[in-house]
Amino acid sequence: MQRIIAAAAIGLAALTLNTAALADDPVVIKFSHVVAENTPKGQMANKFKELVEEKTDGSVVVEVYPNSQLFGDDKVLEAMLLGDVQMAAPALSKFSRYTDVLALYDLPFLFDDMAAVDRFQQSEHGQAMLDSLSKKGLVGLGYLHNGMKQLSSSQPLRTPEDAKGLKFRIMSSEVLEAQFEAVGAAPLKKPFSEVFTLLQTKAIDGQENSWSNIYSKKFFEVQPYVTESNHGLLDYMVVSSKEFWSGLSDEQRAQVQEALDEALAFGNEVAMQKGTEDRQKIADSGRSEIIELTPEERAQWVEAMKPVWAQFEEEIGAELIEAAYQSNGG
Ligand code: SIN
């Protein structure tokens, strides 16, 4: 009898220990991204990890997977809906399978500068767009900047005529496809992780990206020219699945959102700095010539690419396009 009581006591103790261990199990957020750590998104994700773990006292931990280590942008949203990853910040161009409205951000020459982008994203329209993925089971938690896009190429690009017949890698966006078709170029949708090799092996002639990505992924080492076109925007939306997000306790959700807001503000500062610093590093490298366009040359690109707006007006909404355009403030 005594043995039975002892065995029961041991069993009970083990059960109690187990339950305690479970209660101590932190919530894990796998944060997957495709860029290097020394980029606005890489730095933001690392800061987010630090802040979440501090604010939640370790009850939520963040594992950051950079450089497409866990998922490429072509797979990450599916993986999120399956619960294999909890957060990511794909470029706004990569949501086209989930919503039409975010295609707005791909319209060429829509925003004059990052201040205009900021004004629009903080406006009622910009904030409402964070909810555009809701029907697909995703929740938009905030925007992050990278910067304006430039055109890198195997040959000098001064006018749209120079791009005719060249192959450019693009993100998975119909607007970007139309943008390159508008100048007679051949766009190819390819994952970010393949871009360097495609450029190095000359399977493609060029690509468009921010200074930070052109520098951190060494595209400038295999592309002798970068045209400072500032023709488009590379920005991100931080997303989670509705299932994961609503499964957090109210307190954890508020702490994680607070950590994210602070990390995004930090990441946006990094983006500002990197836009200037990485451009300079590319110029100093002597590997790639930076082509500055005259106002007349730039006007030719605008004229060639702007008809793309009308092509997507119905899908995106004329009112939204006008609101974004007005954010240029004069
Ligand atoms: C990124 O900045 O996340 C990737 C952009 C790209 O695919 O070109």
Residues whose N, C-alpha, C, O or C-beta is under 5 A from the ligand:
A	BS01	SIN	V34 V35 A89 A91 M171 F192 E208
